[in-house]
């Protein structure tokens, strides 16, 4: 009788847990959320057309920014460089994508110098103004040009979070700006399992 009772309690506990072992992340777990983009058609800084399918089998972290950003963009890319270091041999299974929201100034030549300076494996992606607007809208990224003292000295206010996709191309994590490499790296390792 005691065995039956223990088995019943065990079965009840498994049922309550949803029968699965869900990982706990440091970033915001948005697995299954609807309305976010899961693909794009942009060109990388080497001139190669890219879509999300090119990175199937890797965890992909996408960040939207621009090369003349004074703080958020270099900080985020530096943080992702640290994540790569913390991942060790698993770093080859992470792809960091930097999508420019300043297609007028962020030429392929400029992106090819800026983005890989943080890590040679990082890719800068760009499109024309219409493609940039579409991909930003699809991925729920907000950005707007803020006028400067001269026509060329404008800044671009933009969303500061990154989005992480698992190896199957599914959106999984919303990574808030400044979360820290020590918290992001374990999350990436969980997505790689």
N, C-alpha and C positions, 0 to 999 in steps of 0.2 A: 504494500500500500504506500509506503514511504517513497519507493521508487516512482510510482505513478504520480504522486504529488510533486516530486522534484522535476519529473519530465514535463508535467503540466505547467509548472512555474517557468521552466526553461523555454518552453514553446511560447508561452504568453510574453515573456521578455523579448524573444526574437521577433515576434509579431509587432510589438510596440516599437522596436528599433527599425522597422521597415525592411527587415531582412537584408540589409546591406550595411557595409562599413564605410560610411561617408567620411572622407578626409576633412580635417579641420584646417582652414587656411588662415594666414595672417591678413591677407588681402580680402576684399569683399567677394564672397562666392556668389556669382550671378549665373551659375549654371542653369540653363533652361529658360533664361529671360528672353522674352520676345521683343522684336522691334529693332535689334541691333544688326548692323551689317555683318556678313560673314565672308565677303569676297570683295575684291577690287580689281580694277584694271588700270595699272599705273606702270611707269617705267623706272627701273632702278638707275643708280648713278653711273652704271657702266653702259647704259643705253639699252638694256635688255627688258622687254615687256614682262610684267609680272602679274600673277594672280595668287590668291591664297593657296591654290592647288600646288604651286611650285614648292611649297614648304611642308607638304603632307609628311607626317612622320616626325616632325619637329614641334616643339612648343614654340609658339610665335608670340612675341610681345610687340605690340604696335603702340607707337607714341607719335602724336601729331605736334609739330612745332615749326621753328624756322631758325636758320643759321645765325641770324643777328640777334637772337633772343639773349638778353643779358643775364638771365638767372635760371629759370625753370628748365629750359632745354639742356644746357650743358650740365646742370646738376643731375637731371634724369639720366642722360647718357653716361655720365660718370658713375652713377649708381648701378646702371646695368653692366658697365665694365666690371665693377666689383662683383656683381652677381656671377658673371662669367668666371671670374677667378675663384669664387667660392664653389662653383659647380665642378671644378677640376675637369676630369675626363668627360663628364656629362655636358660640358659647355658646347661641344660640337652638335648637340641635339637641341640647342636653343637658337632661334633666329630673332634678332632684334631688328625691327623695321622703324625707320624714322620717316614719317610722311610730312612733307613740307606743306604748310598753309600759306606760304609766301612764294607762289610759283613765278611771280614777276622777277624777284631778285635771286631766288634760289635756283640758279642754273645747274645743270648736270655737273659742270666743271666744279662749281663751288661745293655742291653736295659730295662730290667724289673726294674732295680734300677734307671737308669738315667731318662727315659721319665716320669714315674709317679711322680718323685720328683718335677716336675713343676706343675702337676695337676694329681690326681689319675685317672681321666677319659681319659687322653691322652694315645694313644697306639703307641708303637714302632713296626714297621713292618720291616721284613727282609726276604731275600731269599739268595740263593747261588749266586755266581758271575754271572752266566748266567742270572738268574732271575732278578738280580739287573740291569744288563745292559739292559735287555729287558724293564723293567718298566721305567727306566730312559729315554730310547729312545722314548718309547710310549708317555711319558709326557713331552718330549722336555727339559729334564734336562741334563745339561752338567756337567760332573765331570771328574777329572783326579787326579791321585796320584802324589804328588810332593815329591821327595825323601828327606829324612832327613839325619842327621849325622849317624844314625844307621838304620838297616833294619826295626826296629819296631817304629822308630820315624818320620815316614812320615806324611805328612798332605794330605788332600784331598781338592783341589780347586773345588768348586761346585756352581751351580746356587743358588742365595740367595732369590729368590721370592717364595711365596706360591701360591697355586691354590685353589680357593674356588668353590665348587659344591653345587648346590641348593638341595632342599629336594627330587627332582626327579632324582638326579644323573647327572644333566647337568652342564658342566663347565660354570661358570659365570664370575669369577673375577681373575685377575692377581694382586696379592698383593705384591707390591714392598717392599723390605727389609727396615725396619725402618719407615714404614708409620705411626705407632703409634696406640695403642689400642683405643684411643679416636676417631680415624677415622675408624678403622676396625669394632668396635662393632656396629655402626649404619648401616654399610653395611650388616653385618650378620643379623641384625634385619629385614632389607628389604628383604633379601633372605628367611627369615622365614615366611613372610606374605603370 
